[in-house]
Amino acid sequence: MQAQAKRDFKNSLFHEFARIGKAVASDRRLEIIDLLAQAERTVEELALETAQSVANTSQHLQVLRQAQLVETRRSGPFIHYRLADERVTRLWVALREVGEARLAEVDRLVATYLTDRSTLQAIDTRELKRRLKDGGTVLLDVRPAVEYATGHIAGAVSIPITELASRLKELPKDKTIVAYCRGPYCVFADEAASLLLGKGFQAVRLTGGYPDWKIAGGAVMSSAHA
Protein backbone atom coordinates (compact mmCIF):
# COMPACT_ATOMS: atom_id res chain seq x y z
CA MET A 1 0.00 0.00 0.00
CA GLN A 2 1.42 3.39 -1.02
CA ALA A 3 1.97 6.11 1.59
CA GLN A 4 -0.99 8.21 0.44
CA ALA A 5 -3.24 5.17 0.32
CA LYS A 6 -2.22 4.30 3.89
CA ARG A 7 -2.99 7.84 5.00
CA ASP A 8 -6.36 7.81 3.25
CA PHE A 9 -7.18 4.49 4.90
CA LYS A 10 -6.33 5.78 8.39
CA ASN A 11 -8.18 9.04 7.82
CA SER A 12 -11.29 7.15 6.80
CA LEU A 13 -10.99 4.60 9.59
CA PHE A 14 -10.62 7.12 12.40
CA HIS A 15 -13.36 9.23 10.90
CA GLU A 16 -15.71 6.26 11.30
CA PHE A 17 -14.64 5.72 14.91
CA ALA A 18 -15.15 9.43 15.57
CA ARG A 19 -18.83 8.98 14.66
CA ILE A 20 -19.21 7.03 17.89
CA GLY A 21 -17.43 9.73 19.86
CA LYS A 22 -19.63 12.44 18.39
CA ALA A 23 -22.76 10.45 19.12
CA VAL A 24 -21.95 10.10 22.82
CA ALA A 25 -20.63 13.68 23.17
CA SER A 26 -23.88 14.83 24.77
CA ASP A 27 -24.99 14.64 28.38
CA ARG A 28 -28.58 13.96 27.32
CA ARG A 29 -27.60 11.16 24.94
CA LEU A 30 -25.50 9.55 27.66
CA GLU A 31 -28.50 9.65 29.97
CA ILE A 32 -30.61 8.03 27.27
CA ILE A 33 -28.02 5.27 26.87
CA ASP A 34 -28.02 4.77 30.65
CA LEU A 35 -31.81 4.36 30.61
CA LEU A 36 -31.80 2.03 27.61
CA ALA A 37 -29.25 -0.16 29.40
CA GLN A 38 -32.15 -1.04 31.73
CA ALA A 39 -34.94 -1.64 29.22
CA GLU A 40 -36.18 -0.50 25.84
CA ARG A 41 -38.40 2.57 25.83
CA THR A 42 -40.49 4.71 23.54
CA VAL A 43 -39.57 8.29 22.67
CA GLU A 44 -42.34 9.51 24.95
CA GLU A 45 -41.07 7.45 27.89
CA LEU A 46 -37.52 8.68 27.39
CA ALA A 47 -38.68 12.29 27.13
CA LEU A 48 -40.49 11.95 30.45
CA GLU A 49 -37.51 10.29 32.17
CA THR A 50 -35.02 12.89 30.93
CA ALA A 51 -37.27 15.96 31.34
CA GLN A 52 -37.03 16.88 27.67
CA SER A 53 -39.53 17.53 24.94
CA VAL A 54 -40.45 14.64 22.68
CA ALA A 55 -38.96 16.55 19.73
CA ASN A 56 -35.56 17.00 21.40
CA THR A 57 -35.52 13.41 22.60
CA SER A 58 -36.30 12.20 19.10
CA GLN A 59 -33.41 14.24 17.69
CA HIS A 60 -30.99 12.72 20.19
CA LEU A 61 -32.23 9.24 19.35
CA GLN A 62 -31.70 9.84 15.66
CA VAL A 63 -28.06 10.78 16.32
CA LEU A 64 -27.60 7.56 18.30
CA ARG A 65 -29.34 5.57 15.59
CA GLN A 66 -27.18 7.06 12.83
CA ALA A 67 -24.11 5.90 14.78
CA GLN A 68 -25.80 2.49 15.07
CA LEU A 69 -25.77 2.59 18.86
CA VAL A 70 -29.51 2.03 19.13
CA GLU A 71 -32.06 -0.04 17.23
CA THR A 72 -35.83 0.14 16.98
CA ARG A 73 -38.92 -2.00 16.78
CA ARG A 74 -42.48 -0.89 16.05
CA SER A 75 -45.43 -1.97 18.17
CA GLY A 76 -48.67 -0.49 16.92
CA PRO A 77 -48.29 3.29 16.75
CA PHE A 78 -45.21 3.29 19.00
CA ILE A 79 -41.53 2.93 18.15
CA HIS A 80 -39.45 1.30 20.88
CA TYR A 81 -35.74 2.03 21.16
CA ARG A 82 -33.12 -0.32 22.59
CA LEU A 83 -29.33 -0.44 22.70
CA ALA A 84 -27.82 -2.16 19.67
CA ASP A 85 -26.00 -4.72 21.82
CA GLU A 86 -24.16 -5.16 25.11
CA ARG A 87 -21.03 -3.49 23.73
CA VAL A 88 -22.87 -0.17 23.88
CA THR A 89 -23.49 -0.76 27.59
CA ARG A 90 -19.82 -1.60 28.03
CA LEU A 91 -18.86 1.62 26.24
CA TRP A 92 -21.03 3.68 28.58
CA VAL A 93 -19.73 1.94 31.71
CA ALA A 94 -16.11 2.37 30.55
CA LEU A 95 -16.70 6.07 29.85
CA ARG A 96 -18.31 6.49 33.25
CA GLU A 97 -15.42 4.74 35.00
CA VAL A 98 -12.83 6.92 33.26
CA GLY A 99 -14.78 9.96 34.39
CA GLU A 100 -14.89 8.68 37.95
CA ALA A 101 -11.13 8.08 37.92
CA ARG A 102 -10.00 11.26 36.15
CA LEU A 103 -12.56 13.98 36.90
CA ALA A 104 -12.55 15.35 40.44
CA GLU A 105 -15.84 17.10 39.71
CA VAL A 106 -17.61 13.74 39.68
CA ASP A 107 -16.64 13.09 43.30
CA ARG A 108 -17.63 16.64 44.27
CA LEU A 109 -21.06 16.26 42.69
CA VAL A 110 -21.65 12.93 44.44
CA ALA A 111 -20.60 14.40 47.78
CA THR A 112 -22.84 17.44 47.24
CA TYR A 113 -26.01 15.76 46.04
CA LEU A 114 -25.85 12.26 47.55
CA THR A 115 -25.19 13.46 51.08
CA ASP A 116 -26.93 10.52 52.80
CA ARG A 117 -24.89 7.91 50.96
CA SER A 118 -22.00 8.01 53.45
CA THR A 119 -24.33 6.79 56.21
CA LEU A 120 -25.33 3.64 54.29
CA GLN A 121 -23.36 0.42 54.18
CA ALA A 122 -22.55 -0.62 50.61
CA ILE A 123 -21.21 -3.77 49.00
CA ASP A 124 -19.78 -4.37 45.51
CA THR A 125 -20.55 -7.11 43.02
CA ARG A 126 -17.79 -9.39 44.30
CA GLU A 127 -19.13 -9.23 47.85
CA LEU A 128 -22.67 -9.78 46.59
CA LYS A 129 -21.63 -12.96 44.80
CA ARG A 130 -20.07 -14.23 48.02
CA ARG A 131 -23.14 -13.41 50.09
CA LEU A 132 -25.50 -15.05 47.63
CA LYS A 133 -23.49 -18.27 47.89
CA ASP A 134 -23.49 -18.15 51.68
CA GLY A 135 -27.24 -17.56 51.95
CA GLY A 136 -28.89 -15.29 54.47
CA THR A 137 -29.34 -12.53 51.89
CA VAL A 138 -32.41 -11.25 50.06
CA LEU A 139 -31.65 -9.39 46.86
CA LEU A 140 -34.12 -6.59 46.21
CA ASP A 141 -34.58 -4.92 42.82
CA VAL A 142 -36.21 -1.52 43.37
CA ARG A 143 -36.28 -0.39 39.74
CA PRO A 144 -39.58 0.01 37.87
CA ALA A 145 -41.28 -3.30 37.13
CA VAL A 146 -40.72 -3.03 33.36
CA GLU A 147 -36.96 -2.88 33.91
CA TYR A 148 -37.05 -5.91 36.20
CA ALA A 149 -39.09 -7.81 33.59
CA THR A 150 -36.58 -7.00 30.85
CA GLY A 151 -33.66 -8.28 32.89
CA HIS A 152 -32.60 -8.59 36.52
CA ILE A 153 -29.98 -10.20 38.72
CA ALA A 154 -30.84 -13.87 39.11
CA GLY A 155 -32.73 -14.53 42.31
CA ALA A 156 -33.75 -10.92 42.92
CA VAL A 157 -37.28 -10.06 44.01
CA SER A 158 -39.00 -7.02 42.55
CA ILE A 159 -40.51 -4.28 44.69
CA PRO A 160 -40.31 -0.91 42.92
CA ILE A 161 -39.20 1.92 45.18
CA THR A 162 -42.61 3.56 44.79
CA GLU A 163 -44.27 0.48 46.32
CA LEU A 164 -41.73 -0.45 48.97
CA ALA A 165 -43.30 1.35 51.94
CA SER A 166 -46.58 -0.50 51.42
CA ARG A 167 -45.00 -3.93 50.85
CA LEU A 168 -42.59 -4.24 53.76
CA LYS A 169 -44.40 -7.34 55.05
CA GLU A 170 -43.07 -9.25 52.04
CA LEU A 171 -39.50 -8.93 53.32
CA PRO A 172 -37.87 -10.87 56.19
CA LYS A 173 -36.22 -9.17 59.14
CA ASP A 174 -33.91 -12.10 59.89
CA LYS A 175 -31.91 -11.70 56.66
CA THR A 176 -29.81 -8.93 55.15
CA ILE A 177 -31.54 -7.16 52.30
CA VAL A 178 -29.32 -5.92 49.47
CA ALA A 179 -31.08 -3.23 47.45
CA TYR A 180 -29.97 -2.42 43.93
CA CYS A 181 -31.20 -0.23 41.09
CA ARG A 182 -29.91 1.19 37.80
CA GLY A 183 -26.31 2.04 38.66
CA PRO A 184 -24.01 3.97 40.98
CA TYR A 185 -25.81 7.29 40.50
CA CYS A 186 -29.35 5.98 40.81
CA VAL A 187 -30.80 6.90 44.21
CA PHE A 188 -33.52 4.24 44.35
CA ALA A 189 -31.26 1.81 46.23
CA ASP A 190 -30.21 4.54 48.67
CA GLU A 191 -33.83 5.40 49.36
CA ALA A 192 -34.72 1.73 49.81
CA ALA A 193 -31.86 1.03 52.21
CA SER A 194 -32.69 4.13 54.27
CA LEU A 195 -36.37 3.19 54.47
CA LEU A 196 -35.62 -0.40 55.44
CA LEU A 197 -33.10 0.56 58.11
CA GLY A 198 -35.63 2.97 59.58
CA LYS A 199 -38.16 0.14 59.82
CA GLY A 200 -35.80 -2.21 61.64
CA PHE A 201 -34.52 -4.27 58.70
CA GLN A 202 -30.92 -5.18 58.01
CA ALA A 203 -30.20 -3.44 54.72
CA VAL A 204 -27.28 -2.46 52.50
CA ARG A 205 -27.07 -1.08 48.97
CA LEU A 206 -25.21 -2.44 45.96
CA THR A 207 -22.64 0.06 44.67
CA GLY A 208 -23.33 -0.76 41.03
CA GLY A 209 -26.54 -1.60 39.24
CA TYR A 210 -28.02 -4.23 36.97
CA PRO A 211 -25.90 -3.31 33.89
CA ASP A 212 -22.69 -3.41 35.95
CA TRP A 213 -23.58 -6.86 37.29
CA LYS A 214 -24.45 -8.12 33.81
CA ILE A 215 -21.26 -7.01 32.07
CA ALA A 216 -19.24 -8.38 34.99
CA GLY A 217 -20.57 -11.83 34.09
CA GLY A 218 -23.09 -12.16 36.89
CA ALA A 219 -26.11 -14.43 36.43
CA VAL A 220 -29.17 -12.63 35.07
CA MET A 221 -32.75 -13.53 34.26
CA SER A 222 -35.60 -12.10 32.21
CA SER A 223 -39.23 -12.62 33.11
CA ALA A 224 -40.92 -11.00 30.11
CA HIS A 225 -40.30 -8.74 27.12
CA ALA A 226 -40.58 -5.11 28.10
Secondary structure, DSSP 4 states (H G I P E B T S, - for coil): --HHHHHHHHHHHHHHHHHHHHHT-SHHHHHHHHHHTT--EEHHHHHHHHT--HHHHHHHHHHHHHTTSEEEEEETTEEEEEESSHHHHHHHHHHHHHHHHH-HHHHHHHHHH-TTGGGS-EE-HHHHHHHHHH--EEEEE-S-HHHHHH-EETT-EE--TTTGGG-GGGS-SSSEEEEEESSTT--HHHHHHHHHHHTT-EEEEEEEEHHHHHHTT--EE--S--
